[in-house]
């Protein structure tokens, strides 16, 4: 109940310092409650729960209404694109929605009004939306020509082009009319990102990519909150100021998909580590978090997702995170020993063999015999150890096979147990964390029998591991 109350307060932008003043305790006391190192006295626990419960019901309702309006806006745009059949696939439609939404937010950041009926009323709808896309969209994109088949020449546009533009603008007006709902909410900007992230996740519901890219929101939030609870005071201090981000290290998702873990970390960490810094989220999105994915499309969507924090300058890498050699491996190899936190749900099921195992100690020096093939989820575990700095933390979703694979684990002295704080090997030690509360246990959300959250801290440097 204590953690739930603290989480609720954080979600609404209430800082630990504000909680401390309200309860007449020191901020460090609230930090210890949040980390689980101590528990409040019954009187303080009761006050804390009442403080969370006293959050205005009107505020909660306004948040719900705003999120619903954003979701409706995005869905209306999607339906308009489908009705007019301007794009050839669902993937292209989703890319177009992401670019329109990103351009709308970019316009708002610049002081303009974004996509609204009033701001685009000076010319024909298709012309106005074309000009808007050219000004605020991706300069390398062909979105305008894809939507309006006549290209930039208004004389070749059809009535259907203007009708599509009207429907897109009307959809954005749904969201624009709800903006006053969040004017007095501390994390209103984050709500845009949250609603957009949920829309992206929902867009994969009927696709084969579901198991590879979609992680349930409640699992992402739980993992991020657990990671924040486990951080030491010195780590929190390093994260509080962009000038000292390097002391903490990067926050990495090597299988980032649309950037859900990274976006959730920024949303959740901001009120906890830098509550008084208005620009913290923007700095975090541009210089603290790193994402990688093999899919160019996922990187584009992740970029649009993270741009909602106020920056287009993100550390997103298109490439294979398991590559050890070649040009594809260079950006991620440069992260070796520099990552303070990994949050990830990697793809499962692929098997690597032959030269693809070159450089992996799981296939050579860490095992008593050579293995001809190894599953990708096992190789990811070794890569995590490469990237983490000494004292770094890992929270990853793993398939049930990780816990039942006997041969290679026995060879490599890897011992795992079914808790949220498993020991990966004798080279790592478990972080001190409590199992999830019964109401927050992880659901089964892939085709495997079950999934287990793993949390470890590296106890030695990667170089030391070579001779351990």
Secondary structure, 3 states (H helix, E strand, C coil): CHHHHHHHHHHCCCCHHHHHHHHCCCHHHHHHHHHCCCCCCHHHHHHHHHHHHCCCHHHHHHHHHHHHHHHHHHHHHHHHHHHHCCCCCHHHHHHHHHHHHHHHHHHHHCCCCCCCCCCCCCCCHHHHHHHHHHHHCCCCCCHHHHHCCCCCCHHHCCHHHHHHHHHHHHHHHHHHCCHHHHCCCCCHHHHHHHHHHHHHHHCCCCCCCHHHHCCCHHHHHHHHHHHHHCCCHHHHHHHCCHHHHHHHCEEEECCCCCCHHHHHHHHHHHHHHCCCCCCHHHHHHHHCEEEEECCHHHHHHHHHHHHCCCCCCCEEEECCCCCCCCHHHHHHHCCCCCEEEEEECCCCCCEEEHHHHCCCHHHCCCCCCCCCEEEHHHHHHHHHHHHEEEEEEEEEEEECHHHHCCHHHHHCCCCCCCCCCCCCCCCEEECCCCCCCHHHCCCCCCCCCCEEEEEEEECCCHHHHCCC
